[in-house]
Amino acid sequence: MAPEPQFPTDRPRSADPRREVDRQALITGIGLVSCLGEGLDAHWDGLDRFAAGGPVVDTTSFPPFPVHPMTALELDRQIPKRGDQRQMEAWQRIGTYAAGLALDAAGVKGNTDLLGRMDMIVAAGGGERDYKVDAAILAGLPGAADPGAFLNEHLLSDLRPTLFLAQLSNLLAGNISIVHGVVGSSRTFMGEESCGADAVRIACARIAAGQGDLFLVGGSYNAQRPDVLLHYEMGRKLWRGAPTPVWARQDAGGGMALGSVGCFLVIESRAHAAARGATPLAHVAAIATDRCRRRPGESAATATRQFAALDGQFDPARAAVISGASGVAQPTGEERDVLARLGLPVRATGSAIGHSIEPSFVANLAIAAAAVARGKLFAPLEPAEAPMTAPLAQALVTGWGHWRGESLALVTAA
């Protein structure tokens, strides 16, 4: 059996209730970029008007796979040096830009004292590939007398050492440090959807334990890459054909529509935010991550335990679900069945911004924070989603990975 999820609220109560409140994890800054635009207002408008306007999607660059492209970014606004821009790959530029937006929103941009003790946790995949080398290997592999020897020979002789260095996952954290001056401790997690959820979980746990007060947490993803499309299509994970909302894909076999996304959050203790006069957007009241082998019913059982751990901590009359469902058939079908039993309004944001793997959970936390800060849920993204007219005070954020990992967070008004 998978381990029981650990929520901050599961730990023994502090002898000092005031300290427990002071150590709550608050979101005080958000930087979000995607196909819907830049910033929370652009995303709120895009989500709320999605049913009328339809998706922002590229159906011609990578047929038959639709991709949600990154909005045009004025890189100079957050990455002022052209030399820095040139040495970054697209996913690093997206992430560094989003990190700058989050620092701006939190009011810490350029504050060397705060940046000097700000800890950073980044969720990242690998870098981009040499497409010509990959194409040559794929073309030659089927006819090779010894495919294994052929592959090893070409990987050793054709790949440039400088290209390998550009694939290092911690380059995003390094570029954020260089460009924005975030120079506290730095950690980079890999592991697809789960690494984004774990990045937030560990930041919140460190705040609760008094091991830090101020964190920059997030990641980025460039979906406009033939190599990642090839990777996921080989696993039969991609959606083909016309853009279709997440829940509606189940009737046609399911699949992901990838999206380019960058999202960073500034998360800090309540006491620290109050001391510097920061206005919080939302409170991450609980967060859990887990995983299973994904045999039929296992992911539903994992999620059911996570929901059960929240019993009594949220009000169903004032709560909704922000779902990170990928669209892949089995996990999305199981998540839909579990959520149906909760009876809460649900929004699967992948219909509007696509599925972004590593930063997907962080982006949905940002959207949840925007919703509870406004006190309302945005309009349904497809007919399968019910409207919500009651005031919104709490949001459950789900993050079921396309292959592994089940995550859940409770975001409440600050």
VOKE-508742 format. One record per residue: x, y, z of N, C-alpha, C, CB in turn. Coordinates in steps of 0.02 Angstrom, whole numbers, plus 50000, padded with zeros to 5 digits. Each point is the difference from the previous one (the first is absolute). Glycine has a CB too. Layout:
XYZXYZXYZXYZ ...
% end
This chain:
500424994050000499585006050000500445006250000499084993850061 500715011249902500375006349999499965003450068499775001349876 500755002750141499995003450065499425004950005501244998750008 498545002350054499465004850012500245007049983499514992650090 500075011549879500215006949985500125004050064499364999549893 501125005050104500165004250057499805007249986500954992350032 498555010150002499785006949994500305004050058498934996549942 501215009950046500225004150057499524999650059500555007649919 498814991750067499504999850053499994993350036499335008249937 501034986750038500024993550033500495000050059499704994649891 500785010050109500514999950052499705002250067500895002349914 499424995650141499745002050066499975007650005500474989550051 499015012849981499925007250010500565002850043498764998749988 501465007349995500515003350039499715002050068500565004249894 499874995950157499785002350065499835007449999500714991350054 499545012249896499885007149993499585001249937501095002850058 498244998049949499585000949941500205005949957499074994950065 501195010449965500215005849962500574998349953499645007450094 500824988449929500564998149958499754995949940500775000050100 498734995849912499744996049945499705004449946499774990650080 499885014649940499725004749951500575003849965498955001250070 501545000949967500575003649971500364995949948500125006350106 499884987049901500374995749954499574997549942500724996550096 498695006149896499594998149942500345002349935498955000850071 500974995449876500315001549935499515004049957500704989450006 499495016749978499585004449960500315001249931499585005550105 500004995049845500225002049933499955007649996499634988949947 500955014350044500005007449998500205002849932500274999850121 499924995949833500185002349933499924994449950500795008350048 498954993349893499894995049948500255002749933499004995450062 501395000649903500205001549932499774994349955501005006850039 498544994649916499704994849958499975002349928499324995950097 500965000049858499965001349928499804993649964500895009150009 498694991749941499774994249961499705002649935499774993250105 499865002649861499675002249938499485005450013500194988749953 499565011750109499495005050017500295006950012499324990950049 501335009749956500305006550010500475000050059499015005149949 501085000850080500485001250054499645002950060500925001949916 499174994950142499715002650062499334997150017500625010249978 499164990950084499394997150025499385002849966500574998250108 499425008349879499405003049969499884997149931500205010550065 500334988849895499924997249933499754992850004500925007449958 499324988850090499774993150006499284999650026501184996550021 498655007850025499314999950025499525001649943500405003450115 499765001849846499565001949944499964994449949500295012050018 500294984949967500004994749950499614993950022501095004149963 498964994250101499634994250026499265001550004501004996650065 498835009449959499295001650010499635000749934500315005850106 500054996049841499695000949934500164994349952500065012350018 500214982350009500244994649957499434997049958500884997550083 498555001449948499454996849964499785004049940499624994950107 500435011749897499805004349945500555000849948499245006150077 501394994249947500555001449954500364993949973500145010450060 499814984049975500344994049977500745000150017499184999149908 501174995350078500704999350021500485004049957499714988850042 500845013249989500575002749963500464994149986499925011750055 500084986049884500344993749984500295000249930499234993850078 501355003049914500344999449936499874993049973500905008450035 498754991249910499834993549970500404998749936498865001050049 501575003649932500354999449935500754998450005499175007949956 501144993750100500734999050005500204992850011500085011450045 499524984849991500194993150018499424995249986500795004450088 498924995649852499434995649988500194992750009499525008549921 500024987350106499305001550016499905002150073499684991849913 500855010850119499975001450072499895007450013500754990250022 498695011750009499915007050020500445001950059498824999549958 501455006550041500445002450054499785007050019500984992949959 498985008450106499845006750025500665004050003498994995850067 501105009249890500655003449996500085005550053500004997649877 500625003950137500155005550047499815006649968500944993450052 498765011049987499865006849977500655003649984498935000350068 501045004849891500605003949984500225003850063499645001149878 500984998050141500275003350060500505005449980499844989450066 500125016349966500505005249993500564998450050499145008949962 501344987050015500494997350046500405005450036500074990149927 500035015650040500405005350031499715002450067500345003649885 499024995450125499685002450061500234996250062499015003349932 501164990250059500214996050058500704997149992498814997250019 501455002849919500684997649988500355005549960499664987550001 500575017850031500225006049964500614999149956499525006250092 500934989249925500614999249961499894995149942500695002450102 499445000049837499914995749941500464993950002499665010149934 500934990850095500454994350006499704994450042500955007749986 498714994250068499674995050042499454996549961500265006750103 499364997249859499464997049960500284995049950499345010550013 501214991249954500264995749947500264993450026500305010249936 500004989850124500294993850025499494995350031501055006250019 498334996149987499474995750028499624996549944499905007550099 499874986449915499524996949956499315002750016500714989549991 498805008849967499335002950008499704998650068499844998849878 500234995150147499694998350064500325004050057499744988549957 500915013150036500325004050052499775007449996500994992249997 498925010349943499765006949993499295000650029500725001649897 498874993450088499315000150026500015000150077499604993849897 500805001850133500024999550072500315006150033500074987849987 500465014749985500335005950029499535006149996501134995449968 498505005049977499515005549993499454999450052500255000549876 499474993550132499474998950049500245001350071499484991649923 501155006550091500285001350067500035007450013500664989449993 499555014549957500035007350008499315003050014500985000249925 498514997250040499325002450013499794998650072499724998149879 500444995950146499824998250069500355004650050499824988149964 500825013250025500375004450046499715007149998501044993149983 498785009349958499685006549994499345000250039500525001549887 499074993350102499344999950032500054999750076499554994349899 500975002550127500094999450072500345006150031500064987749985 500185016849972500335006050026500704998850026498895004150028 501454990749946500684998650023500515000949945499534992050082 500255009649857500475000949945500505005650017499124996149917 501535002250076500535004950012500175001250073499645005149897 500014991850150500145000750071500554995050019498805004050025 501824998349977500564995450009499984996550068500665007249925 499064996050125499954996850065499544994049997500225010950056 499184990049916499524994549995500254994749951499075007950027 501194994249915500234995149950500594996150026499595007549909 500814995550135500584996650026499834994250046500605010649990 498804989550038499794994450044499384996549973500495006050098 499354995249839499444996449969500244993249975499455010949967 500224983850055500164993349977499604998549936500244996250119 500054999649839499694998649935499934992549990500475010749952 498944987150026499894993049982499685000049931499864996450123 500495000449830499795000249930499814992949977500765009949978 498704989649985499794993849968500185000449926499054998250084 501364997349891500245000749932500124993249968500535010950030 499414988949904500204994249961500685001349970498804997249975 501384998949974500635001149966499925005349946500334988250023 500225013649947500005005149948499804997349932500875005850063 499214998349888499804998249932500564996049966499275010249993 500564986649952500464995349969500255002549933499414990750059 501105005849915500255001249933499574996149952501195002050041 498335001549927499514996549959500314996349941499175008750034 501364994249936500314996849942500324993450019500215011249949 500134988750109500304993750024499474994950015500975006450047 498504995749988499464995350016499694997149937499775006550104 500114997849846499694997749938500454995049964499405010849989 501264990550010500464995349968500024993350035500685009749962 499314990350104500014993850038499354996149988500755005250087 498684998249916499374996649989499944997249930499485007650083 500814995949867499984997649932500454993949990499755011649961 500834988350074500474994649990499894994050043500785008449967 498884992450088499924994650049499644993849972499985008850088 499474992049875499654993949976500434995649955498955006450009 501524996549953500404996149954500674997950026499435005849912 500734995950151500654998350028500044992650016500095011650048 500504985549937500104993050015499994998750076500684998849895 499615005750142500004999650073499735006650027500994991950001 498355008650010499715006450020500315002950063498954996249948 501214999650101500295002550062500685003349988499394991250062 501035005449900500675002849985499935006449958500504988450006 499035011549947499895005949958499805006050042499654992649905 499895006350142499775005450042500565002750043498864994950002 501535000750031500545002350043500535003849960499804990250075 500365007449866500515003349959499805007149982500334988949953 499045012050027499795006649978499885004750059499494994749900 500295002650157499925004350058500685002650024498974993650033 501555002249961500665002050022500345004749952500094989250058 499795009949877500375003849950499635006149974500544989549969 498795010550032499625005249966499785005650048499614991549919 500285006950144499765005150046500575004450024499074992350036 500835014249963500515004850021500005000550077499875006549892 500714993850139500035000950073499635006350023501094994050001 498955011349959499655006250020499254999049998500955006749955 498804989050000499294998649999499804996350063500014999649874 500404995750148499844996350061499955004850059500574989849955 499895014850049499995004750056499365004250000501255000449998 498485000949943499395004049994499384996250023500525006249906 499554987350106499434996050021499934999650076500134993449896 500345009450140499984999450073499375003350029501264999850002 498384996450038499365002550025500075005850047499554988649987 501025011950048500085005550048500225006649968500274991550086 499775008849847500175006249967499465005450011500654993449915 498725004550091499485005050011500115003650067499194993049933 500965003250119500145003150065500625004649995499504990150059 501005007649904500605004149992499865006549965500664989649998 498935010149949499845006149964499575004850041500074993549894 499485003850147499605004350044500465003550050499004992349987 501495004050040500475003050046500405005649967500084989150061 500155009749878500415004949965499585006349982500724990649954 498695008350018499605005549974499665003950056499834993649895 499895002850154499585003250051500345000650068499024995649939 501555001250071500355000850063499734995950058500285011049961 499364983650024499764995650053500584995450020498785000449956 501505000750103500634996650015499984996150066500585008949937 498824989450088499964995550057500134992949976499185007650059 500614987549980500104993149979499594998549938500214996650119 500024998549842499674998349937499974992549991500405010749949 499004986950034499904992949986499614999349935500024997150123 500164998049837499624998649938499754992950003500705008349934 498654990850055499704993450000499814998049929499565001950116 500554991849868499764997049938499504994650017501095002649939 498474995750015499524994850013499315001749975500664996950099 499325006449843499375001649966499515003650046500174990049926 499195008450072499515003950038500145000150075499164997249913 501074997250114500104999550072500535004850026499664988249993 500835013649965500535004250027499755007150014500844993249936 498675009250025499715006550014499625000150066499925002149878 499704992650133499624999550063500474999250060499044994949938 501495001150054500474999050054500395006450015500094988049969 500065016049980500345006350011499605004450047500544999249887 498815001350100499565004150044499934996750068499385004249899 500534989250102499914996650064500595001150047499314991349942 501295008250031500595000750042500095007250023500544990449940 499315014450017500035007050020499535001350059500305003449882 499094994050112499505000950054500224996550064499095000949914 501204993150079500224996350059500585003650035499634989349946 500825013650015500575003550030499765006450036500764995449910 498745007950061499725005950034499684997950066499805005749888 499804988950110499664997750061500504998050054499044996249930 501535001050049500504997750048500485005550022499924988849947 500005017350026500445005450018500684999649966499425000550107 500634995949837500634999249964500075004949943499994988050031 499575016849965500035005149948499385004350004500694992549926 499365013650049499445004650001499775002249931500405003850110 500044995749840499865003149936500264995549944500065011650051 499494986249904500184995249948499755002349932499964990850085 500435007749864499795000749930499954992949973500555011449985 498854986749994499864993149980499654999949933499924996450121 500304999349833499654999549936500394996349948499445010550027 500364990449911500324996549944499755002649934500144990050071 500095006949876499805002149933500034994249952500435011550022 499214989349923499974994649950499905003049931499544991950086 500865005849867499925001949930499724994149962500965008350006 498404992149976499664994549965500115000349924499164999850091 501125005749884500065001049928500664997049976499305010550006 500774983050006500624996449985499834993249969500605005850094 499674992749847499854993549970500254994250041500065005449890 500484995550149500274994450038499534997850056501155004049974 498545000950061499544997950054499364997049971500475008950075 499324993649868499414997049968500144992849979499645011449960 500964987450013500194993249982500024995650062500675004449903 499624998250150500074996250062499324997650026501035006650028 498494997949977499364998150028499574996149951500065010150071 500034991149864499624996149952500234992849999499825010349932 500834988550079500234993150003499674996250057501105003649951 498695000050101499634996950054499255000349991500935003050074 498854999349867499285000649983499635004350051500054988749947 500265017050071499715004450050499695006449971500834995550080 499265005849856499795006449972499314999749969501195002649979 498465003250024499365000949967500135001949927499445003550108 500194993449847500075001449928499375003549975500764990149986 499335014449966499435002949967499785006750028499644988649974 499735012850017499735006650018500055001250076499224999549901 500905006750120500025001550071499344998050034500795009449978 499274987150078499424997450035500115000750075499774991849907 499735010550131500095000650073500194993450033499175009349998 501134991250060500284994250035499504994450010500795007750056 498644993949976499534994650016499684997049938499775005650109 500144998449839499694997549939500454995349961499345010549994 501324989550020500464995649964499914992750018500805009449994 498904989350065499964993150024499604995549952500095004350116 499424998549852499584996049955500384997949936499005005950045 501574997449942500394998449940500694997350018499375008849938 500704988450120500634996750018500485004250041499864993749899 500005012750111500415004250043500665002049969499474994550095 500905009649942500655002349977500155007150024499904992549901 500745009250101500215006750022500065004749942500604994950096 499195011349915500185005549955500505004250039498865000049939 501774999850043500525003350038499955007649993500734990049985 499505013550067499995007349999500645002850030498764999850008 501485005649962500585003550027499785004550057500584999849888 499734999350171499795003650060500625001550042498874994350000 501135011650030500485001650052499635002650060500895002649915 499274994950145499665002450059500464999650061498904996349952 501145009350083500375000250064499565003350052501115000549940 498964997150122499655002850057500515002450051499024992349981 500845013350050500355002050061499574997750058500575010249944 499714985450097499654997150057500395002050062499544990249933 500125012550118500355002150060499564999050061500655008349934 499674991750124499634999250062499565006050012500914992950048 498545006049988499545005550014500365005650039499034991950001 501385006150047500355004950041500475004249957499924992450099 500445004449855500475003649957499635004849954500794990350005 498655007349966499615004349956499735006150038499684989949931 500085008950130499725005550039500555005150019499124992350045 501475005249971500545004450021500225004749945500374991250079 499585006649858500215004449945499415003349965501004992749985 498405006350043499415003349972499754997249935500395009950057 499764983749929499774996949938499274997950005501174996049978 498475004749967499304998049997499954993049971499635012049987 500174983050053499964993149973499404999049954500574996050104 499524999549849499464998249955499614994150026500665004349905 499684990950124499674993850022500454996350049499364999249891 500354996050143500344995850049500014992849974499645007650096 500954989449900500054992949984499904996250065500805002049901 498584996050111499824997250065500214992750007499055007850003 501024988649942500204993050003500244997949931499174997550092 501314997949907500254997549936500284993050011500255011749959 499624983849995500244993150004500204997649931499264997850100 501254997949899500214996749938500074992550015500595010449957 499284985649993500054992850007500064997049931499325000150107 500764993349890500044996749935499814992750008500905007949962 498924989049982499824992950000500224997049934499015002050078 500874991649913500214996649938499505001249942500574991450070 498885011849946499495001749951499654993849971500665010249973 499324984550066499554994549981499295002550010500854991150031 498665006149934499315002650003499765001050072499764994449892 500015011650123499735001650065500505002650050499184991549978 501475007750010500505001950050500055007650008500624989649974 499375014049971500065007350006499385002950034500725000349897 498694996750089499395002250034500054998750075499344997749895 500954996650124500074998550071500485004950034499774987849976 500775013949989500485004950028499665006750010500944994149943 498705008250007499665006550005499464999950053500245002049879 499414992550128499474999550050500295000850070499344992549924 501255004650089500335000950065500195007350010500434988349995 499815014949952500185007150006499405004350016500944998149920 498515000750045499395003750014499754998750071499704999649878 500354994150144499764998250067500395003750054499664988849957 500995012550030500415003650049499775007250009500964992649971 498655009949982499745006850004499315000350031500685002849901 499064991650122499324999950026499925005250055499914987749972 499595016550019499865005150049500415006449993499694990950074 500785009349879500435005849992499765004849945500944993050041 498565004949921499745004549949499244999649998501054998849932 498655006650045499285000649999499764998749928500015008450096 499654986049891499794998549932499565005349969500074988150030 499585015750010499565005249972500395005949972499144996650082 501505004149938500405005749977500644997849967499515006850092 500524987049884500624997349972499894997649928500374996650115 500175003249847499994997449932500664996449988499235009349960 500824987349984500604996249982500325003249938499524989350049 501125012149956500415001849942500394993849982500085012550032 499744984349913500284993649982500585000749950498884994750022 501655001549992500564999749953499974993949957500685006250081 498734991049908499934993949959500345001049932498924997350058 501484997849922500395000649939499594998449937501004997050066 498494998949941499624997649943500174992949981499975011549960 500594985850065500174993049988499464995650030501255002650000 498544992349962499374996550014499934997350071499994997249881 500464998250140499884996750064500015004750060500504989849950 500045014250060499995004350059499455005349998501214998050011 498655004649930499485005249995499324997050014500695006249917 499184987850058499364996750014499914998650074500044994949887 500495002750146499954998650071499915006450040500714989949985 499645015549996499925006350035499295002649992501225002649983 498514996949957499325002449989499514996350045500295002749881 499804990850128499554996150042500075002050074500064990549918 500565010650105500115002150069499695006850013501064993250004 499055011549950499735006750009499245000149997501045004549949 498674991050012499274999749996499704998350068500084996649879 500284999350160499754998150066500035005950049500364988249978 500095016550010500045005850044499425004849989501244998850000 498525001649939499435004349985500175007449998499304991450052 501335010349936500215007049998500065002449928500614998550108 499315008049879500155002649934500734998849982499105008850014 501044989349924500674998249978500185004049939499874988450047 500775013749949500275003149939500664996649982499445011150028 500584985949913500624996949975500365005149957499494988350003 501025014950024500325005549966500394997949938500085005750109 500074987849884500354997649941499615001449936500524991350070 498825009749934499615001749941500215006749972499044993450045 501195011149999500155006949979500745001349991498985003550059 501454993849984500715001549996500424993949982499835008950083 499854985349907500374994049984500314996950061500225004549888 500104989750102500334996650056500745001549996499134990750002 501155011650053500695002649999500494995950043499525011249979 500304982750038500444995450036500275003150065500324994849889 500325007150113500305002250064499655005950033501074995849955 498795009750010499675005650035499254999750003500955006649964 498744987950014499274999949996499675000850068500104992649900 500165004150152499705000550066500095007150028500214987750021 500385015149969500145006850024499535005049966501214996950022 498695002349912499565004549964499284999450026500744999149899 499054995050117499324999250026499935002850071499864989949928 500675009850111499995003450065499925007549990500734991050050 499625011749900499945007249985499295001849981501205000249964 498504995749993499325001449979499514999350058500294995849885 499834999250158499584999250060500065006050046500134987649991 500495014950018500115005850042499635006149972501124995450035 498905005449899499655005649969499254999550012500905000849912 498844993150084499284999050009499785001550071500024991449910 500345005950140499795001350069500115007350019500284988050030 500245015149941500105007250014499435004249974501234998249996 498484999749947499425003549972499344997950031500635000949894 499374993450141499404997650032499494996949953500195008750083 500044989149858499544996949953500394995549952499225009850008 500424985649962500284995349952499865002549929499864990450081 500615008649875499895002049930499514995249967501155004949994 498594997149949499474996349965500234993049979499535011049961 500004984450028500184993349976500385000349934499004995550057 501474999849935500404999749939499724995149949500995002950068 498524993249952499664995449953499344997950032501114995849953 498435001350008499344998350026500014995250059499585001749886 500944994150120500034995250055500125003450068500414991549919 499775014950081500165003550062499415004350022501225000049970 498604999450094499425003650026500195007150019499524989250042 500015015549950500135006950023500005000450076499475004449895 500815001150131500005001250072499815007350011500894991050021 498555010050013499785006850014500145002150072499124998549914 501004996750130500145001650070500705003050006499254990650038 500875013450014500675002850011500514994450010499505010350051 501104990749924500544995150006500495002150054499884996949878 500264998750169500485001450053500574995050001499095005150066 500814989149902500504994750002500034996549933499824998550124 500784999149858500084996249938500434994050013499875010449930 499904983950047500404993950001500364999649932499204994050081 501455005149921500404999749939500264992949992500335012250010 499514984749934500234993249987500565000149948498864995450028 501574999649977500554999449951500174992749987500455010950038 499124985849925500124993049982500464999849940498884996350047 501705000949960500474999749944499754995549944500925002050080 499344999249861499784996149942500224992750006500055010349929 500474988450112500274993250007500074997950072500605001649893 499615002950150500104998650071499845006350040500884991249975 498945007850088499955005650047499305002850007501155002649972 498634997750091499365003150016500125005250055499354989349968 500445016850019500125005450047499355003850014501195001149959 498775001850100499415003750020500205005650047499294989749988 500425016250001500115005750045499345003350016501155001849953 498825001250106499435004150020500245007250005499464990350063 500245014149895500175007049999499405003850028500784998649899 499345005750150499465003750032500155007549997499754990150077 499745013749937500095007350004500505001650055498825002049957 501605003050030500535001750048499735003850060500805000349906 
% end
